[in-house]
């Protein structure tokens, strides 16, 4: 894990903007990442279930998924042309921009990708700017979006709007610097630099261009930006877990300990009023390192949130965590929570 350091000038602070709608192609890429996750957060459970329940939907995703598995692999790099800036105006604009990607850029970015892993033969026409290859890629990503993202757009839009409203309140209360300071715990505002927990060590000098902040429904754990610092600066960050959760009142009598293990259950119950890692360790009678591991797994499952409070970090339950404790969701072990028990 590295750090992305984004360097601001006074002019950049005046040009910070919040996206007014989700970016559909970033969401496409992130859904593919989520389907590869070993630990699957409970907040995404309805999405996972719906995909697996409808074979026609997964069939429509297949071509795009195969392309993304090559072009957007797990690792430190995937080509920027997959997520063009124009997609911020909607899927159609993004796919059209992808179709018009200059040949030189395609060759450069795919050459860089090939340094991390060998590329199959079908990537050659793409690198050469073949219109048919680009059109086929755009069509496949459009179909993938229609199957994997569009049916859940209402939930995506609602969570996006809630997160954006929260950020807007930060701006109204304290200006752009309050907005940047409120992006923790994944980011730390130490003027004039925004430090972001990132996949690699990297510096991004805005140079008066400003920064577009894009909340993402399917982004998880690590914010992302464009690999090429010469492209319009954007930062895609995970929507706060509490905004993703929409409770469905369904009660069962199954015990929480049976679902996720006594230790994790106790940790979740101990966070009634929030606690630091040291306080949580004291309440559970375990070491701070063990308490930190419990908190990490609960956070990745969407059951708690963590934010910096001075020199410490404060853990609090999310609405999802509270709903789970109160029996408002089904407690038969889903795939993501079996990992919460065992890790």
N, C-alpha and C positions, 0 to 999 in steps of 0.2 A: 504494500500500500504506500502511495506517495502523497504529494501535496501539489495542488494547482494553486499558484499564486497569481491573482488577478490584480494588476496595478492600475489604480485610478488616478486621474487628474481631476481638478475642480470641474472641468468641462465634461468629463465622463460622468461624474455624479449627476450633472444636470441632464444627462441623456440616458439614464437608467429607465427602462420601461418594463412593464409586466405584460406578457402576452395576453390577448383578449380571448383566446380559445386554445384548446389543446392542439398540439402539433401531431397530425395523424401519422406521419412517417416515423417520427421518434417513437410513438406508441407502438407502431408495428415492430420496430426493432426490439423494444423492451419486452413485448409479449413473447418474442422468441427467447429472450434471456430468461423470462420467468418460467417458461416450459422446461428449461434445463436445470432449474434450481433443485437442489437436493432437499432443502427445507422450504416448504411452500407456506407463506403466511396465510393465516385463516381469513384475512380480509379478502383474499382472492379465491376463496373456496367456491363461491357460486360460479365464478368464471371457469375454473378448472372443471367443475362438474358439468356445466353446460357444454363445454367443448367435447368432453368424453361421451356425453349422452347422445350426440347427434353425428353419426358417421358422415352425413352429407357435408356437414360443416368442416370436419377435419379433411375430407377429400378435397374440398375447395381450397384449403390452406396448403395442400401438399407441395405444389410447385413452388410457391413463395417460400415455404419453410425450407425446402432443399436448397434454394438459392441463398437464403439468409444463413444457413448453417455453414456455407462456404464464405460468403462475403461479410458476414458479421459474426465471426466466431467468438467464443470466450477467449479473452486475452486483452492485451493493452491497446489494440488498434483495430478499427474497421473504417472503410473509406467514407469520407465526408459526403460524397455525391449521393449516398443513400438517404441522407437527411437534408435536402436543400433548404436554404433559408426561406424560399418561397412557399414551402409547405405550411408556414405559419398562417397563411391566408386560406388554407383549405387543401384537401386531398388532391383535387383536380389540378390546382396550381403546382403542388409539389411534384406530382407525376409528370406534368408537362415539363417542368424544370429538369427532372431526371432525364427525360427523353432528349433534352437539348444539351446535356453535359458535353463540354468540349472534349475532343479526342485527347488533347495533351493532358488534361486533368485526369481523365480516365486512366491513361497509361501510367501517369505518375503515381496515382493512388493505388492502383492494382499492383504496380511494381513494389510499392512499400508493403502492401499486404502479403505479397509473395515472399518477402524476407522473413515473415513469421511462420508461413506454412505454404507448401506447394499448392498451386492452383490447378484445377482440372482443365482439360482442353477447351471446354465451352467458354472459359473466361477469355480466351484469346480474341474472339470477335468483339467481345465487350470492350477489351482494352484498346482495340483498334477503332472504336467508335462506330461499329456497325449499327445502322439504324434499326435493323431487325432485332438484333440482340438487345439493344436498349429498350425497344418497344416491348419485347417479350418480358424483360425484367419489370418494366412499369406495369404491364398487364397482370403479371403474377403477384406483384405487391398489392395492386388494387384488389385482386380476388382475395388475397390473404386478409387485407383490412376488412373487406366485406364480411368475412367469416369470423375473424378473431376479435375485431374491435367494434365494428358498427353495431352489432346486436346489443352491445353493452354501453352504447354512447350516452344513454340517459344517466347511468351511474357515473361514467367518466365526466360528463359535463357538470353534474351536481357537485362532485368532489372538487373539480377544478374551480368552480365558482366559489365554493366555500373557502378554499385555500387562498384564492385571489382576494376575496373580501377581507380575510384576516391580514394579508399583506398590505392591503390598501389602508386598513386601520392603523397599521404601523407607520405608514407614510404620513397620514393625517395627524398622528400623535407626535411624531418626532422627525419627520422628513425622511429623505432617502437613506441617511446613515442609520436611522432606526430600522428601516426595512432590511438593510444589509446585516445589522446586528441581530435581527430576529431570525436569521436563516440557520441558526445553530440547531443541533449540535454538530451537524456535518460540515458547517462552515463557521469561520471565525473572522469577524471584522476587526482588523487592527490597522486603522487608517494610516496610509492610503491603500492598504492591501487587503483583499478578501482571500483568506486561505481556505481551500476546499479539500476535504479528504478525497483522494483521487486515485486512479489506477496507476499513475506514473508521476514522477516529479516533473513539473512543467511550469513555465512562467508565461503569462499572457499580458502583454502591455496593450492597453486599450487605445492609447494615443488619441484621445478625443472622439473616438467612435461610439462611446457609450456601451451599454450592455443590455441585451434582452434577456429577461428572466422568464423561464417557461416551466410552470408546474406540470408534472407528469404523473398520471395515474399509475402506470405500470413500471415506472422507475422505482428501484428499490435499493436502499443502502447508499449508493455512490452516485453523486451528481456527475453529469458528463457535459463536455463542450466539444467544439470542433477541433480536430487534430491539427488543422492548418491555421496558424495564427493570423494569416492574411485574409481569411474569410470573415464576414460580418460576425461579431462576437455574440454568442448566445451561451446561456448556462441552463441546462435542463436539470431540474432537481425534483426529488420525490415529494409528492403531495403528503402533507402530514397525515399519519395513520388515522387520527380521529375524524378526518374529513372523508375517508374512504368508507367508514363503517355506517351502514344503514340497518338498524336492528330489525329482525323478523321475529315477532313474538311467538316462540315455540318452546314450550317447557318440557323438561324431562327430569326424572329423578336420579339419573346416573351421577355418581360422585366425580368431582373434579380430580381428586387424587387418582382415581382409576383411569382417567383420561390422560394425564400428563405426568404422573408421578408425584409422590408426597413432597419432595423438595421444591419442585417448581410451583406446585400448588401453594405451598406455604409462602414462597417468595411473592407470588401474585397477591395473596391475601394480605401480606404484610404491608403492601403499598397503599393502604387506605388513604393516607394523607401525603403520600410522597416520601421519599427517603433518599439520602445519598448512598453510595456504595458501602461506605463504612458503617452507616446506620443500619442498612439492610443486613450486612454481615453480622452485626451485633444482635439484631432481632432474631436471626436464624441460627446463631451460634456456630457460624462457619467462618472461614478465612475470607478476607476481602477479595482474593483472587477467585474463590468459588462463587461468592456473591456476584462478582462481575460477570462470570460465565453464565449464571442464571439470568441475569439482566439482559445479556446479549441475546440469548435464545428467546426470551420472552419478547424482546423488542423486535426481533426478526419475524416473530409470529404475529406481530401487530397488537400484542396485548399490553405493552407499556410504551411510553415515550421517554426519551432521555434528553435533557437539556443542561447546558452549563449554568451553574449558579456560583459566580465568583470563581474560586479555584477548584470547586467540587463539581460533580455532576449530579443532577437530581432526577430520580426515576419516578414517574407517575403512571397510574393505570390509564389506559385508553377506554373510551366507551365500549369497545369490543371486549376488553379485559373485564370490565365491570359486568357486562351482559353475560359473559361466560360464568362468572362467579354467581350471578343471581339466577342462573338456569334459564336465560332467555334465548339460548341457542341450543341446538342439538349437541349432545356430548358423546356421540359415537365417534371413535377416533378417526379423523380424516388423515390423509397422507401427511400433511404438514405437521400435525401435532404428534404423530408417532415419533418424529425426529426430535420434537421438543422433549419428549420423555427420555429418549435414549442418549442425548448428547451431553 
